[in-house]
C-alpha cells in the first residue's frame, strides 16, 4: 500500500513539474512575442507560428508572409501588460489573453493560442472590419458546384412575380426570382445565428436608397434545381416586406439574383410557368444539349450594364433605352421623359405605393404606356409607374443609361430568351 502511495505521489509531483515547466514555456513565449511585436520582427513571429495560424479575424488562407510586415508597421508597441486568462483548453491547446498598455496611451486585450507543440495557432493582435464582395462569394461557391448543361425549373406566379422552389439549410421554401438583383440575397430569419459573421460589412443600394441592417452570412447550404451549393456566403437582410407574400407562397428565403444564372441562356415562359436554363461559354455558345425554342418573332439586341440587360423601345420612331427586370411587377418610367411621351401615356387617376429595396415608400402615378414598339413588334398597352427614384443608380459612368424598367407587363407578352453573353433577346 505504501509503495502505491509513493508511486502516486511521484506521478503527481512529475505532473506538477510538467505543468509548471509548460507554464514557464508559455510565459517565455509571450515575452518573446512581445519583444518581436515591439521590434516589428515579422520573420521571428513567422517562425513561432504554425502553418495554420490565424492572425486576428483575417482569413486563415491569407498570405501571412505578405500581410504580417504591414500589420506590424502599424502596430503600436506594448509598454506593459497584465495576465487576464491563462488556461489549457480541452483540445490541449493553451490560451492566453493579456490586458496591455500600448505606447501611444491606448489599451487592448490581445489573445494568443498555442498548440501542443508550442506553436502559435492564433495571434489575436488585430481585428479588422472586413468588406464582403457578394458577387465574388457566389462565384467562389459556384466554382465548387457541379453546373448542369440544362435545367428546367417550374415557378409560382404571385402578384406577377416569379417564385422558384429551393431548399435552404435543410428547409423547403422559395426564392423570388429577380434578374434586377445582382446576386443572391438571403432573409435573416432563415439564416442561423452562428452563420452570421459580424466582422464583415457590406453595402447594398436599392432603388429606394441604401439598405439598413445588412449582415454577412457564411456556410449556407442551398439546393436549387439540379444545383447543390454546399457552402454559400451571402448577404443576410430582413426583407420584412416579403412577409405578406409568404402567406400565399410559403417560406420565402430571399432573392435569387443574376449571379447564379449569368452563365446560362435564360428562358422565361409565363404561360407554362417555367424557367429554362442552358449553359453557355463566355462567347454565349451552348456547351451541351439544348431545348427547342422554334423560330423567334424578333431578335432584339441587348446591352449589358452591370447585371441589367438594356434594350431600346421606340415611340414615334424615337428610341428610349429601358432596362429589363423580371423582379418588377410593373414597368417604371422616369419623370424626366413624361413630357415627351404625354400623348402615349394614358392616366386614369390611379396611384401606387412604390417600394424600393431600401424600404422607401413613395406614392407614384400609374399610367398605361401605349403604341410602344420593340423591333418590328408593337406592344400592347402596359401598366407603367412614373417615378423620380434612382433607376440606374450610380454617378457618372456608373449610372445605367436608361429611362425606365420593363417588368412583367412587357415580359408576359412573349416567351423570352436571354443570351446575356451574345447580347440577344429572343421573343417568341
VEXGU-367729 format. One record per residue (C-alpha): y, z, x. Coordinates in nm, 3 decimals. Each point is the difference from the previous one (the first is absolute). Layout:
BEGIN
<rec y="Y" z="Z" x="X"/>
...
# end
This chain:
BEGIN
<rec y="0.000" z="0.000" x="0.000"/>
<rec y="0.235" z="0.096" x="0.283"/>
<rec y="-0.071" z="-0.332" x="0.171"/>
<rec y="0.096" z="-0.197" x="-0.310"/>
<rec y="0.328" z="0.193" x="-0.035"/>
<rec y="0.080" z="-0.073" x="0.362"/>
<rec y="-0.077" z="-0.373" x="-0.055"/>
<rec y="0.224" z="-0.010" x="-0.306"/>
<rec y="0.280" z="0.172" x="0.189"/>
<rec y="-0.036" z="-0.248" x="0.284"/>
<rec y="0.020" z="-0.293" x="-0.243"/>
<rec y="0.300" z="0.158" x="-0.173"/>
<rec y="0.183" z="0.059" x="0.325"/>
<rec y="-0.083" z="-0.355" x="0.108"/>
<rec y="0.134" z="-0.137" x="-0.329"/>
<rec y="0.316" z="0.207" x="0.030"/>
<rec y="0.041" z="-0.123" x="0.354"/>
<rec y="-0.053" z="-0.362" x="-0.108"/>
<rec y="0.253" z="0.026" x="-0.283"/>
<rec y="0.251" z="0.169" x="0.231"/>
<rec y="-0.051" z="-0.275" x="0.255"/>
<rec y="0.048" z="-0.265" x="-0.270"/>
<rec y="0.316" z="0.173" x="-0.116"/>
<rec y="0.132" z="0.002" x="0.356"/>
<rec y="-0.076" z="-0.373" x="0.029"/>
<rec y="0.185" z="-0.072" x="-0.325"/>
<rec y="0.301" z="0.208" x="0.108"/>
<rec y="0.004" z="-0.176" x="0.335"/>
<rec y="-0.020" z="-0.338" x="-0.173"/>
<rec y="0.291" z="0.088" x="-0.227"/>
<rec y="0.211" z="0.100" x="0.298"/>
<rec y="-0.093" z="-0.323" x="0.175"/>
<rec y="0.085" z="-0.208" x="-0.311"/>
<rec y="0.344" z="0.163" x="-0.028"/>
<rec y="0.071" z="-0.079" x="0.366"/>
<rec y="-0.110" z="-0.361" x="-0.057"/>
<rec y="0.218" z="-0.024" x="-0.312"/>
<rec y="0.304" z="0.143" x="0.177"/>
<rec y="-0.045" z="-0.233" x="0.300"/>
<rec y="-0.072" z="-0.293" x="-0.235"/>
<rec y="-0.325" z="-0.068" x="0.186"/>
<rec y="-0.180" z="-0.238" x="-0.236"/>
<rec y="-0.280" z="-0.088" x="0.244"/>
<rec y="-0.086" z="0.368" x="0.040"/>
<rec y="-0.014" z="0.048" x="-0.377"/>
<rec y="-0.215" z="-0.308" x="-0.043"/>
<rec y="-0.251" z="0.146" x="0.245"/>
<rec y="-0.029" z="0.310" x="-0.219"/>
<rec y="-0.056" z="-0.203" x="-0.319"/>
<rec y="-0.325" z="-0.113" x="-0.153"/>
<rec y="-0.010" z="-0.370" x="-0.088"/>
<rec y="0.022" z="0.093" x="-0.369"/>
<rec y="0.300" z="0.232" x="0.045"/>
<rec y="0.252" z="-0.017" x="-0.284"/>
<rec y="0.367" z="0.031" x="0.093"/>
<rec y="0.178" z="0.167" x="-0.292"/>
<rec y="-0.039" z="-0.203" x="-0.316"/>
<rec y="-0.002" z="-0.334" x="0.180"/>
<rec y="-0.302" z="-0.224" x="-0.070"/>
<rec y="-0.302" z="0.095" x="0.211"/>
<rec y="-0.036" z="-0.365" x="0.106"/>
<rec y="0.348" z="-0.016" x="0.155"/>
<rec y="0.023" z="-0.094" x="0.369"/>
<rec y="0.067" z="0.343" x="0.152"/>
<rec y="0.080" z="-0.140" x="0.346"/>
<rec y="0.286" z="-0.199" x="-0.150"/>
<rec y="0.147" z="0.250" x="-0.246"/>
<rec y="-0.035" z="0.329" x="0.192"/>
<rec y="0.270" z="-0.076" x="0.263"/>
<rec y="0.244" z="-0.085" x="-0.280"/>
<rec y="-0.089" z="0.320" x="-0.187"/>
<rec y="0.053" z="0.212" x="0.311"/>
<rec y="0.326" z="-0.174" x="0.082"/>
<rec y="0.140" z="0.140" x="-0.324"/>
<rec y="-0.185" z="0.332" x="0.011"/>
<rec y="0.216" z="0.311" x="0.033"/>
<rec y="-0.130" z="0.226" x="0.275"/>
<rec y="-0.157" z="0.334" x="-0.092"/>
<rec y="0.195" z="0.305" x="0.122"/>
<rec y="-0.233" z="0.274" x="-0.127"/>
<rec y="-0.285" z="0.050" x="-0.242"/>
<rec y="-0.209" z="0.252" x="-0.194"/>
<rec y="-0.355" z="-0.036" x="-0.126"/>
<rec y="-0.045" z="-0.031" x="-0.377"/>
<rec y="-0.360" z="-0.110" x="-0.042"/>
<rec y="-0.285" z="-0.001" x="0.248"/>
<rec y="-0.346" z="-0.037" x="-0.151"/>
<rec y="-0.324" z="-0.194" x="0.020"/>
<rec y="-0.086" z="-0.222" x="-0.298"/>
<rec y="-0.345" z="-0.019" x="-0.158"/>
<rec y="-0.038" z="-0.339" x="0.171"/>
<rec y="0.034" z="0.166" x="0.340"/>
<rec y="0.347" z="-0.147" x="0.060"/>
<rec y="0.275" z="0.238" x="0.113"/>
<rec y="0.330" z="-0.002" x="-0.193"/>
<rec y="0.330" z="0.134" x="0.136"/>
<rec y="0.345" z="0.010" x="-0.157"/>
<rec y="0.315" z="0.124" x="0.172"/>
<rec y="0.349" z="0.102" x="-0.101"/>
<rec y="0.223" z="-0.159" x="0.261"/>
<rec y="0.366" z="0.013" x="0.093"/>
<rec y="0.117" z="-0.339" x="0.120"/>
<rec y="0.256" z="-0.042" x="0.275"/>
<rec y="0.246" z="-0.153" x="-0.245"/>
<rec y="-0.002" z="0.321" x="-0.207"/>
<rec y="-0.237" z="-0.124" x="-0.269"/>
<rec y="-0.329" z="0.156" x="-0.104"/>
<rec y="-0.335" z="-0.153" x="-0.091"/>
<rec y="-0.370" z="0.061" x="-0.055"/>
<rec y="-0.206" z="-0.246" x="0.205"/>
<rec y="-0.379" z="0.009" x="-0.034"/>
<rec y="-0.284" z="-0.080" x="0.238"/>
<rec y="-0.373" z="-0.044" x="-0.063"/>
<rec y="-0.261" z="-0.012" x="0.276"/>
<rec y="-0.360" z="-0.115" x="-0.032"/>
<rec y="-0.300" z="0.182" x="0.150"/>
<rec y="0.059" z="-0.177" x="0.331"/>
<rec y="0.359" z="0.128" x="0.018"/>
<rec y="0.150" z="-0.342" x="-0.070"/>
<rec y="0.297" z="-0.038" x="-0.234"/>
<rec y="-0.097" z="-0.158" x="-0.331"/>
<rec y="0.332" z="0.076" x="-0.172"/>
<rec y="0.344" z="0.021" x="0.158"/>
<rec y="0.231" z="0.107" x="-0.280"/>
<rec y="0.336" z="-0.045" x="0.170"/>
<rec y="0.144" z="-0.264" x="-0.230"/>
<rec y="0.014" z="-0.068" x="-0.371"/>
<rec y="0.160" z="-0.326" x="-0.099"/>
<rec y="0.076" z="-0.153" x="-0.334"/>
<rec y="-0.219" z="-0.308" x="-0.001"/>
<rec y="0.106" z="-0.306" x="-0.197"/>
<rec y="-0.271" z="-0.177" x="-0.194"/>
<rec y="-0.036" z="-0.375" x="-0.029"/>
<rec y="-0.188" z="-0.062" x="-0.328"/>
<rec y="-0.058" z="-0.371" x="0.068"/>
<rec y="-0.149" z="0.066" x="0.343"/>
<rec y="-0.212" z="0.285" x="-0.137"/>
<rec y="-0.145" z="-0.223" x="-0.272"/>
<rec y="-0.064" z="-0.281" x="0.249"/>
<rec y="-0.182" z="0.245" x="0.228"/>
<rec y="-0.218" z="0.121" x="-0.290"/>
<rec y="-0.080" z="-0.358" x="-0.101"/>
<rec y="-0.095" z="-0.089" x="0.358"/>
<rec y="-0.291" z="0.244" x="-0.036"/>
<rec y="-0.097" z="-0.132" x="-0.345"/>
<rec y="-0.239" z="-0.281" x="-0.088"/>
<rec y="0.217" z="-0.259" x="-0.177"/>
<rec y="-0.184" z="-0.227" x="-0.247"/>
<rec y="0.062" z="-0.377" x="-0.011"/>
<rec y="0.059" z="0.019" x="-0.375"/>
<rec y="0.053" z="0.278" x="-0.247"/>
<rec y="0.032" z="0.007" x="-0.380"/>
<rec y="0.175" z="0.298" x="-0.161"/>
<rec y="0.041" z="0.047" x="-0.374"/>
<rec y="0.314" z="0.180" x="-0.111"/>
<rec y="0.157" z="0.178" x="-0.294"/>
<rec y="0.332" z="-0.129" x="-0.129"/>
<rec y="0.210" z="0.284" x="-0.141"/>
<rec y="0.370" z="-0.044" x="-0.082"/>
<rec y="-0.023" z="-0.335" x="0.178"/>
<rec y="-0.099" z="0.166" x="0.329"/>
<rec y="-0.326" z="-0.049" x="0.190"/>
<rec y="-0.230" z="0.296" x="0.068"/>
<rec y="-0.305" z="-0.045" x="0.223"/>
<rec y="-0.299" z="0.238" x="0.019"/>
<rec y="-0.069" z="0.186" x="0.323"/>
<rec y="-0.150" z="0.319" x="0.138"/>
<rec y="0.220" z="0.230" x="0.207"/>
<rec y="-0.143" z="0.298" x="0.185"/>
<rec y="-0.310" z="-0.007" x="-0.221"/>
<rec y="0.187" z="-0.026" x="-0.333"/>
<rec y="-0.002" z="-0.301" x="-0.235"/>
<rec y="0.334" z="-0.128" x="-0.123"/>
<rec y="0.254" z="-0.281" x="0.032"/>
<rec y="0.286" z="-0.133" x="0.209"/>
<rec y="0.293" z="-0.195" x="-0.132"/>
<rec y="-0.028" z="-0.340" x="0.170"/>
<rec y="0.351" z="-0.061" x="0.131"/>
<rec y="0.083" z="-0.295" x="0.225"/>
<rec y="0.355" z="0.137" x="0.023"/>
<rec y="-0.125" z="0.304" x="0.193"/>
<rec y="-0.049" z="-0.072" x="0.371"/>
<rec y="-0.309" z="0.216" x="0.042"/>
<rec y="-0.216" z="0.263" x="-0.169"/>
<rec y="0.180" z="0.303" x="-0.140"/>
<rec y="-0.202" z="0.298" x="-0.121"/>
<rec y="0.094" z="0.257" x="-0.259"/>
<rec y="0.011" z="0.345" x="0.152"/>
<rec y="-0.193" z="0.158" x="-0.287"/>
<rec y="-0.312" z="-0.192" x="0.109"/>
<rec y="0.027" z="0.083" x="0.371"/>
<rec y="-0.155" z="0.329" x="0.120"/>
<rec y="0.240" z="0.246" x="0.162"/>
<rec y="-0.188" z="-0.007" x="0.330"/>
<rec y="0.064" z="-0.377" x="0.025"/>
<rec y="0.380" z="0.042" x="0.005"/>
<rec y="0.150" z="-0.014" x="0.350"/>
<rec y="0.337" z="0.174" x="-0.023"/>
<rec y="0.089" z="-0.092" x="0.359"/>
<rec y="0.043" z="-0.363" x="-0.103"/>
<rec y="0.308" z="-0.140" x="-0.169"/>
<rec y="0.059" z="-0.335" x="-0.164"/>
<rec y="0.261" z="-0.169" x="-0.218"/>
<rec y="-0.064" z="-0.210" x="-0.306"/>
<rec y="0.276" z="-0.189" x="-0.174"/>
<rec y="-0.046" z="-0.140" x="-0.348"/>
<rec y="0.219" z="-0.200" x="-0.231"/>
<rec y="0.152" z="0.327" x="-0.120"/>
<rec y="0.069" z="0.138" x="0.349"/>
<rec y="-0.177" z="0.224" x="0.247"/>
<rec y="-0.309" z="0.182" x="-0.123"/>
<rec y="-0.009" z="0.376" x="0.038"/>
<rec y="-0.293" z="0.232" x="0.063"/>
<rec y="-0.197" z="-0.252" x="0.205"/>
<rec y="-0.293" z="0.136" x="0.203"/>
<rec y="-0.251" z="-0.155" x="0.236"/>
<rec y="-0.370" z="0.031" x="-0.078"/>
<rec y="-0.290" z="-0.065" x="0.237"/>
<rec y="-0.371" z="-0.072" x="-0.022"/>
<rec y="-0.021" z="-0.118" x="-0.361"/>
<rec y="-0.316" z="-0.178" x="-0.118"/>
<rec y="0.064" z="-0.306" x="-0.218"/>
<rec y="-0.243" z="-0.235" x="-0.171"/>
<rec y="0.160" z="-0.302" x="-0.162"/>
<rec y="-0.199" z="-0.303" x="-0.110"/>
<rec y="-0.237" z="-0.081" x="0.286"/>
<rec y="0.213" z="0.179" x="0.257"/>
<rec y="-0.082" z="0.349" x="0.128"/>
<rec y="0.284" z="0.150" x="0.203"/>
<rec y="-0.136" z="0.314" x="0.162"/>
<rec y="0.316" z="0.144" x="0.155"/>
<rec y="0.328" z="-0.101" x="-0.161"/>
<rec y="0.332" z="0.153" x="0.105"/>
<rec y="0.271" z="-0.065" x="-0.258"/>
<rec y="0.317" z="0.132" x="-0.160"/>
<rec y="-0.053" z="0.264" x="-0.268"/>
<rec y="0.273" z="0.036" x="-0.263"/>
<rec y="0.034" z="0.152" x="-0.345"/>
<rec y="0.050" z="-0.314" x="-0.213"/>
<rec y="0.018" z="0.225" x="-0.308"/>
<rec y="0.115" z="-0.298" x="-0.206"/>
<rec y="-0.364" z="-0.113" x="-0.002"/>
<rec y="-0.108" z="0.298" x="-0.211"/>
<rec y="0.061" z="-0.188" x="-0.326"/>
<rec y="-0.208" z="-0.298" x="0.109"/>
<rec y="-0.283" z="0.235" x="0.096"/>
<rec y="-0.042" z="0.085" x="-0.369"/>
<rec y="-0.087" z="-0.365" x="-0.066"/>
<rec y="-0.170" z="-0.103" x="0.325"/>
<rec y="-0.162" z="0.305" x="0.156"/>
<rec y="0.069" z="0.169" x="0.336"/>
<rec y="0.263" z="-0.200" x="0.187"/>
<rec y="-0.026" z="0.038" x="0.375"/>
<rec y="0.321" z="-0.187" x="0.087"/>
<rec y="0.108" z="-0.350" x="0.099"/>
<rec y="-0.227" z="-0.269" x="0.148"/>
<rec y="0.249" z="-0.200" x="0.205"/>
<rec y="0.018" z="-0.327" x="0.189"/>
<rec y="-0.146" z="0.119" x="0.330"/>
<rec y="-0.354" z="0.039" x="-0.128"/>
<rec y="-0.026" z="-0.357" x="-0.132"/>
<rec y="0.237" z="-0.184" x="0.236"/>
<rec y="-0.299" z="-0.159" x="0.178"/>
<rec y="-0.123" z="-0.164" x="-0.321"/>
<rec y="0.095" z="-0.285" x="-0.226"/>
<rec y="0.078" z="0.183" x="-0.323"/>
<rec y="-0.064" z="-0.124" x="-0.355"/>
<rec y="0.129" z="0.182" x="-0.307"/>
<rec y="-0.149" z="-0.098" x="-0.335"/>
<rec y="0.162" z="0.195" x="-0.285"/>
<rec y="-0.215" z="-0.165" x="-0.267"/>
<rec y="-0.326" z="0.105" x="0.168"/>
<rec y="0.158" z="0.319" x="0.137"/>
<rec y="-0.140" z="-0.050" x="0.344"/>
<rec y="0.115" z="-0.036" x="0.359"/>
<rec y="-0.171" z="-0.234" x="0.245"/>
<rec y="0.028" z="0.047" x="0.375"/>
<rec y="-0.096" z="-0.266" x="0.256"/>
<rec y="0.023" z="0.093" x="0.365"/>
<rec y="0.218" z="-0.225" x="0.218"/>
<rec y="0.078" z="-0.029" x="0.369"/>
<rec y="0.352" z="0.019" x="0.142"/>
<rec y="0.055" z="-0.365" x="-0.088"/>
<rec y="-0.090" z="0.062" x="-0.363"/>
<rec y="-0.335" z="-0.181" x="0.017"/>
<rec y="-0.290" z="0.147" x="-0.194"/>
<rec y="-0.252" z="0.164" x="0.232"/>
<rec y="-0.309" z="-0.026" x="-0.221"/>
<rec y="-0.110" z="-0.075" x="-0.352"/>
<rec y="0.272" z="-0.039" x="-0.260"/>
<rec y="0.054" z="-0.002" x="-0.374"/>
<rec y="0.056" z="-0.320" x="-0.200"/>
<rec y="0.353" z="-0.020" x="-0.132"/>
<rec y="0.033" z="-0.362" x="-0.113"/>
<rec y="0.308" z="-0.218" x="0.030"/>
<rec y="0.332" z="0.191" x="-0.012"/>
<rec y="0.279" z="-0.090" x="-0.240"/>
<rec y="0.244" z="0.048" x="0.284"/>
<rec y="0.014" z="0.112" x="0.361"/>
<rec y="0.313" z="0.202" x="0.073"/>
<rec y="0.118" z="0.078" x="0.354"/>
<rec y="0.049" z="0.369" x="0.069"/>
<rec y="0.192" z="0.172" x="0.277"/>
<rec y="-0.136" z="0.335" x="0.114"/>
<rec y="0.262" z="0.261" x="0.084"/>
<rec y="-0.165" z="0.323" x="0.098"/>
<rec y="-0.267" z="0.039" x="-0.270"/>
<rec y="0.186" z="-0.188" x="-0.275"/>
<rec y="-0.071" z="-0.367" x="-0.086"/>
<rec y="0.321" z="-0.178" x="-0.101"/>
<rec y="0.018" z="-0.322" x="-0.204"/>
<rec y="0.284" z="-0.202" x="-0.148"/>
<rec y="0.038" z="-0.034" x="-0.373"/>
<rec y="0.242" z="-0.267" x="-0.118"/>
<rec y="0.249" z="0.030" x="-0.283"/>
<rec y="0.223" z="-0.299" x="-0.071"/>
<rec y="-0.130" z="-0.144" x="0.326"/>
<rec y="0.126" z="0.292" x="0.208"/>
<rec y="-0.252" z="0.206" x="0.203"/>
<rec y="-0.016" z="0.376" x="-0.040"/>
<rec y="-0.224" z="0.181" x="0.252"/>
<rec y="-0.221" z="0.258" x="-0.170"/>
<rec y="-0.253" z="0.241" x="0.145"/>
<rec y="-0.338" z="0.040" x="-0.172"/>
<rec y="-0.135" z="0.345" x="-0.077"/>
<rec y="-0.307" z="0.065" x="-0.215"/>
<rec y="0.098" z="0.368" x="-0.004"/>
<rec y="0.301" z="-0.078" x="-0.221"/>
<rec y="-0.071" z="-0.030" x="-0.373"/>
<rec y="0.332" z="-0.177" x="-0.055"/>
<rec y="0.212" z="-0.249" x="0.188"/>
<rec y="0.310" z="0.129" x="0.176"/>
<rec y="0.324" z="-0.185" x="0.057"/>
<rec y="0.298" z="0.110" x="0.206"/>
<rec y="0.324" z="0.056" x="-0.186"/>
<rec y="0.181" z="-0.231" x="0.245"/>
<rec y="-0.162" z="-0.319" x="-0.140"/>
<rec y="0.030" z="0.088" x="-0.371"/>
<rec y="0.332" z="-0.184" x="-0.040"/>
<rec y="-0.148" z="-0.320" x="0.145"/>
<rec y="-0.298" z="0.022" x="-0.235"/>
<rec y="0.174" z="0.124" x="-0.315"/>
<rec y="-0.099" z="-0.310" x="-0.201"/>
<rec y="-0.365" z="0.060" x="0.091"/>
<rec y="-0.009" z="0.373" x="-0.072"/>
<rec y="-0.054" z="0.102" x="-0.361"/>
<rec y="0.108" z="0.361" x="-0.059"/>
<rec y="-0.119" z="0.183" x="-0.309"/>
<rec y="0.170" z="0.333" x="0.056"/>
<rec y="-0.309" z="0.160" x="0.156"/>
<rec y="0.000" z="0.235" x="0.297"/>
<rec y="-0.269" z="0.165" x="0.209"/>
<rec y="-0.023" z="0.288" x="0.242"/>
<rec y="-0.078" z="-0.156" x="0.337"/>
<rec y="-0.193" z="0.221" x="0.240"/>
<rec y="-0.010" z="-0.079" x="0.367"/>
<rec y="-0.246" z="0.151" x="0.247"/>
<rec y="0.270" z="0.246" x="0.102"/>
<rec y="-0.027" z="0.151" x="-0.351"/>
<rec y="0.352" z="-0.108" x="-0.092"/>
<rec y="0.049" z="-0.090" x="-0.367"/>
<rec y="0.267" z="-0.248" x="-0.105"/>
<rec y="0.067" z="-0.138" x="-0.348"/>
<rec y="0.001" z="-0.379" x="0.029"/>
<rec y="0.046" z="-0.292" x="-0.236"/>
<rec y="-0.295" z="-0.219" x="-0.096"/>
<rec y="0.031" z="-0.374" x="-0.058"/>
<rec y="-0.228" z="-0.302" x="-0.032"/>
<rec y="0.029" z="-0.251" x="0.283"/>
<rec y="-0.034" z="-0.348" x="-0.148"/>
<rec y="-0.052" z="-0.356" x="0.128"/>
<rec y="-0.103" z="0.104" x="0.350"/>
<rec y="-0.224" z="-0.234" x="0.197"/>
<rec y="-0.243" z="0.052" x="0.285"/>
<rec y="-0.095" z="-0.324" x="0.169"/>
<rec y="-0.064" z="-0.255" x="-0.279"/>
<rec y="-0.083" z="0.270" x="-0.257"/>
<rec y="0.235" z="0.144" x="-0.261"/>
<rec y="-0.048" z="0.373" x="-0.051"/>
<rec y="-0.009" z="0.167" x="-0.339"/>
<rec y="0.289" z="0.244" x="-0.069"/>
<rec y="-0.058" z="0.315" x="0.204"/>
<rec y="0.108" z="0.358" x="-0.058"/>
<rec y="0.241" z="0.082" x="0.283"/>
<rec y="0.182" z="0.321" x="0.086"/>
<rec y="0.351" z="-0.026" x="0.144"/>
<rec y="0.050" z="0.244" x="0.285"/>
<rec y="0.232" z="0.093" x="0.283"/>
<rec y="-0.271" z="0.188" x="0.186"/>
<rec y="-0.097" z="-0.088" x="0.355"/>
<rec y="-0.243" z="-0.286" x="-0.056"/>
<rec y="-0.087" z="-0.121" x="0.348"/>
<rec y="0.121" z="0.325" x="0.153"/>
<rec y="0.124" z="-0.020" x="0.355"/>
<rec y="0.304" z="-0.097" x="0.202"/>
<rec y="0.084" z="-0.324" x="0.175"/>
<rec y="-0.309" z="-0.193" x="0.104"/>
<rec y="-0.219" z="0.273" x="-0.151"/>
<rec y="0.125" z="-0.068" x="-0.353"/>
<rec y="-0.234" z="-0.223" x="-0.197"/>
<rec y="0.165" z="-0.331" x="-0.097"/>
<rec y="-0.062" z="0.011" x="-0.374"/>
<rec y="0.194" z="0.056" x="-0.320"/>
<rec y="-0.280" z="0.155" x="-0.203"/>
<rec y="-0.368" z="0.067" x="-0.050"/>
<rec y="-0.258" z="-0.184" x="-0.204"/>
<rec y="-0.253" z="0.240" x="-0.145"/>
<rec y="-0.263" z="-0.010" x="-0.272"/>
<rec y="0.204" z="-0.218" x="-0.244"/>
<rec y="-0.018" z="-0.279" x="0.259"/>
<rec y="-0.349" z="0.064" x="0.137"/>
<rec y="-0.170" z="0.017" x="-0.341"/>
<rec y="0.094" z="-0.361" x="-0.074"/>
<rec y="-0.256" z="-0.126" x="0.252"/>
<rec y="-0.303" z="0.081" x="0.202"/>
<rec y="0.169" z="0.047" x="0.337"/>
<rec y="-0.145" z="-0.037" x="0.349"/>
<rec y="0.197" z="0.119" x="0.304"/>
<rec y="-0.073" z="-0.120" x="0.352"/>
<rec y="0.246" z="0.217" x="0.191"/>
<rec y="-0.083" z="-0.147" x="0.341"/>
<rec y="0.039" z="-0.367" x="-0.095"/>
<rec y="0.298" z="0.079" x="-0.223"/>
<rec y="-0.126" z="-0.146" x="-0.327"/>
<rec y="-0.010" z="0.127" x="-0.357"/>
<rec y="-0.244" z="-0.197" x="-0.214"/>
<rec y="0.054" z="0.003" x="-0.377"/>
<rec y="-0.292" z="-0.075" x="-0.235"/>
# end
